[in-house]
């Protein structure tokens, strides 16, 4: 089962799936596969595949239709394998150009990791925007002040700075 797959709930007809590759009963480790998951005309899930919605998501992510996908006795064709540095020959043998399983796994997982890095980058950008908006607003919004004087910007209050500035510092240090 794969969960939190982007654009899977209603629109995706194909998916990149990271899964164990078995050839001749032997596990060759994690590989990438491009698999058709829905009929392109009816958008119904193909036999052996169940698809559902992950439900409401917090914040700005609710516009992304994240879903789950379950494989039940599903076998894909050899053509689905993303065979960077490896292949399955016409006689059914697994051949790889990598020196070790560790090297092959590292290359395979780079694509998956880049997606995770992108999610972190989006979060950092959202934090940066929120901190900027909050600090700018606090610098111009005035409230209270001395008896016969001007009101003070709320950013001048220690509690307001204590709430906002750590977010700015985090956005700068992470980004």
C-alpha positions, 0 to 999 in steps of 0.5 A: 500500500502506498499513501499520500500519493499526490494527485492520485485520488481522482486524476492520475492515470499513471503512477511512479511506484517504488517497490521491491523487484522480484525476478525468478523468486529472488528479491533484487531490492527497491526499484522504480516502476511507472504503472498505469493505475486507471483506465484512461477513458473511464478513470476506474482503477485497474484490476488488482489496484484499489485507490482512495482519498486521504481526506482533508489536509491542513493548511494550504495543502488541501488543494492537492488530491492526495490519496492511497493506493493498494495493490492486491495480487498485482503484477506489472510487466517488465516494461514498467521498470525504470531500468537506470543501470539495470534490466531484465533480459529477454530470457528473464535474467536480472542484470545490473551495472552497479557494483553493489546493492547499496549503490543501486539502492542509493541511485534509486532513492535519489528521485524519491528523496528529491520529492521530500526535499521539495516538500520541505522547501515549500514549508520553508517558503510558507514559514518565510512568507508568514513571518514576513507578513506578521513582522510587517504588520506588527511594525505598522499596527499601533496600539496603546502607548504613553498617556499623552503620546503616540501609540506604539507599534505592537512589534515593540512589545517583547511578547510579540517579538518573542512570538515572531522572531523565532519563526523568522530565524528558523526560516532563514536558518533552514532556507 
